[in-house]
Amino acid sequence: MSDPLIGAMITAAVAVIGWCVTYFYAKRLEDRRRRLEIRLHHRSQQIEELYGPLLSLIEQIFKGWEVREEILEHCECSAEEKAAIKELIWRRYFSPLHTKIAGLLRTKLYLLEGITLPESFSSYLAHARHEDFRHLLRNELQVDTSGIPERPWPATFHPDVKATLKKLMEERDRGLAQLK
């Protein structure tokens, strides 16, 4: 073989190897970018469709509770009138919020962070259903539910939702920075 032919074959081989390396490197980068975009899309869904609305509803319940307690504290009402005020506010304000939370948990469970329902979520659902049933029995059947112990609001529900939302937003922000 002649030197020009060997040189041409070496040049062709280097070009083919260079093309293959460049192609596989670009393919790897594109696959990484696509996986990152999929993860970012999922994080955005979690934030926009579950954890963001959930935190907003919880905050509305907390603020409503504060306002109701302030009203009851300054109201010069009898115990019966205060009970009627509590019932009205529960029916018109708290019950619809609990219904919205239950709807989110029913329809958006696939967006949970992790593979199991957090204990605080289960405790919240038990609290909300217990409250619904007490009001239902009292209002529809006139059953005295004052002797039935209440299920308290789960102390970790709000912090769990808030911490998870914060974590998801931080992860999304880091992912967006990686895309730039």
Secondary structure as the mmCIF struct_conf table of DSSP 4:
data_model
#
loop_
_struct_conf.conf_type_id
_struct_conf.id
_struct_conf.beg_label_comp_id
_struct_conf.beg_label_asym_id
_struct_conf.beg_label_seq_id
_struct_conf.end_label_comp_id
_struct_conf.end_label_asym_id
_struct_conf.end_label_seq_id
HELX_RH_AL_P HELX_RH_AL_P1 ASP A 3 GLN A 45
HELX_RH_PI_P HELX_RH_PI_P1 GLN A 46 TYR A 51
HELX_RH_AL_P HELX_RH_AL_P2 GLY A 52 HIS A 74
HELX_RH_AL_P HELX_RH_AL_P3 ALA A 79 ILE A 89
HELX_RH_PI_P HELX_RH_PI_P2 TRP A 90 PHE A 94
HELX_RH_AL_P HELX_RH_AL_P4 SER A 95 THR A 107
HELX_RH_3T_P HELX_RH_3T_P1 LEU A 109 LEU A 111
BEND BEND1 GLU A 113 THR A 116
HELX_RH_AL_P HELX_RH_AL_P5 GLU A 119 GLU A 140
BEND BEND2 LEU A 141 LEU A 141
TURN_TY1_P TURN_TY1_P1 SER A 146 GLY A 147
BEND BEND3 ILE A 148 ILE A 148
HELX_LH_PP_P HELX_LH_PP_P1 PRO A 149 PRO A 154
TURN_TY1_P TURN_TY1_P2 ALA A 155 THR A 156
HELX_RH_AL_P HELX_RH_AL_P6 PHE A 157 LEU A 179
#
